[in-house]
Amino acid sequence: MDEFSLALLRRFEPILKYTRGEKFFPMDVERYISECSLWVKEPAKPAQELIPQGALTIDDLCKPKPAPPGSIYFLKFIDPLDLIELAKYSLNKAIQKISHSSQYDSFRIERARLARVGYASRLVDALFSLTLFLRGRVPGDTAAAAALAYQQLQQKEERYCYYGRIVRTHNWIILQYWYFYPFNNWRSGFLGVNDHEGDWEMVSVYCSEPLQHDEHLMVNTQEWVESIQPEWIALASHDFSGDDLRRRWDDPELEKVGDHPVVYVGAGSHASYFQPGEYMAELELPFLKPFVRAVDFLQELWVNFLRQAGSKESKNEFNVFRIPFIDYARGDGITIGANQDLTWQTCVLNDNTPWATQYRGLWGLYAEDPIAGENAPAGPVYNRDGSYRRSWIDPLGWAGLDKVPPYSIWGDLIDQQAAQIQIRIAELEEAIQAKSRELQRMGTLSVALVDQCYLNEEYQKIQREITSLSQELWQLKKELAESRDIRAALLQYGEQIQQGYRESPRAHIRREQKPLPQTNELNFISEMIAAVSVGLLLIGFVLIWLFARHYFLVGLVALISALIFIEASFRRQLPRLINSLSIGLAIVSFFILVFQFFWQIVIGGVFLAGLFILWDNIRELRR
Amino acid sequence: MRRSKRIHPTLPRSVVIVAVIQIVQGAGLLSAGIYQAIAHGWGLQQHLGNWRFIPLPLFESLSSAIVLIGLGSLMILMSIALLKLVHWAWLFSMSLQGLGLLFGLISYMRHRPNYIGMALGILIVFYLNLDEVQNAFHIQEKDNQ
């Protein structure tokens, strides 16, 4: 990479702010690979070690790897700790916590995630937790072992790296900052969705390319770098894609220190956010997809067709069949970046970097998890299945910028388009002139032939031609009128651009990622109830069945009601609860009435429809 | 006693509809209570059936004249409060309808259904939950706070 590119990458390199308790930070792949072994899992065979830890080099990754279809190559970073090691680790951690030796090492969940959602979501969450026993997952102590291994690596040489890549396309200079973490401990460290070895995250800065390559600028690196204007930034995120991933450089939501954007990193998950806070991420289990779609459809019907309350907000509310998880991106931990205590080391990544482009395997343990959350990701270029990542081969389309030109060339593009439309307008005017004359000529001929019975066939032919020509002329006139309007709108917009007008920096955002509100309604008791409610419910269910089977239904209703009412009272949500219960009862009652009086309802409906039609028609007669 | 403040200057049509339906429902309960009092007296132990899974003496007393008259009067009062857009009327009406629907379901399970009461209850809950009605009583704003 040349000095221009390096200087440009450094000018806009993001400042990453982590949450207290984060244990893994971006590192170079060389040190990671030196601690890994290489494995292959062929279909219907146990995983087989190809190159042991210590012997594996980057060059080994880049060698061709023939294997039968369905085979998966993967790295294995760490083995779980044995009992003594784990006890030592836990003891050290406890001592650190008591002595507060590291202010960045303590994490506390202040607002339990389950207290933020309803009972149905909690049941689905309990189901998800149970599936962890059935599906493949990263073993429990692996996170602790990985933390120890990473600590040792950092003790030898403390380094924080990102991989910078520059892509020049369609008048854009795209700066990609790739971060490689040795481990994602979101589940075991922060009650999140998953744990997995290896983690790739990315931040993209989109700059407009200077229109003319000034020779003077090309000689002076500093001046060239300063002439580059950043326009957008996009962060990889869990549930968002396209336009919603990016923010304009002048968006007030984007925090900056000089030219360096500030990014808040999710604890354990390493997802990126523009603002500090706690974010609700939703996981959709594949087998619950039909239920999710059904609930979405019913919500749409409830809000838009029946005009029931909740309206706009309720569309964004969490679907009960999606599992809620919180991503803590508080930014109260370590900060890495320019002019901070910890700074970046820039590593180079491009289309010729062999370990990125020639190794299609996973960058950590393949846990054989069918949901894939516990399997390590592939590298920056590929997805887990070996296909290309969109962010690598189409960085503009990935952030929805494929339709957006750099601001610096908007004026030129508008002028070009206006000129093209002007040419078309001239063509259309000419064609309309000619066709009008032709139509008039044929009209005259048609009138002349109308009474000449021996020329009837000719007359009919001309009539058909007149109809066709008239239609054609109408289309041309319509296109002309629209073209004039489009040109006028373009010129008007061009003038606005010249005067410095820009649309709102948030106009492109369809769905915004907002941190959860810091409400005071969730106190310790409501969090406690939320945490124990599903377990208590199941135990109560069994106890009532064993000891009071006669009153099973009443007992169950009483138990559920008591839990719900106590929690709602502590959260000061009794009105909402009463509303939800009444609606639930009304829906049940509605179905009972439909069941009991189905035919009467149908007949009554038809009768009323008849009356309405009668009334409507008679009213029409009276007009 | 301080009078409740009016919270909305205009009265949406849906609020009028819900108030009227609730008045009809209240009047029905009131009439049933008066009839009960005349025909069977004011007793609190009217036996409505023998469904042993719900051994609730409270439920037995629900068909008593006193409760029916009380509920009917309360509903009519709530309707007037709804028409005046008094801010607590929405919550009380919704609570009353929730209770009404719950006991309607219990009655249905005890083979003593009150289909008209259920239908009116469904209609009222539907109207009370309309965006327009909730906005009139500032319900969603309170929820979002």
Interface residues (C-beta under 8 A of the other chain):
Chain A: L306 R307 Q308 A309 G310 S311 E313 H550 Y551 F552 L553 V554 P575 R576 I578 N579 L581 S582 I583 L585 A586 V588 S589 F590 I592 L593 Q596 F597
Chain B: R52 F53 I54 P55 L56 L91 M94 S95 Q97 G98 L101 L102 G104 L105 Y108 P113 Y115 M118 A119 G121 I122 V125 F126 L128 N129 L130 D131 E132 V133 Q134 I139 Q140 K142 D143 N144
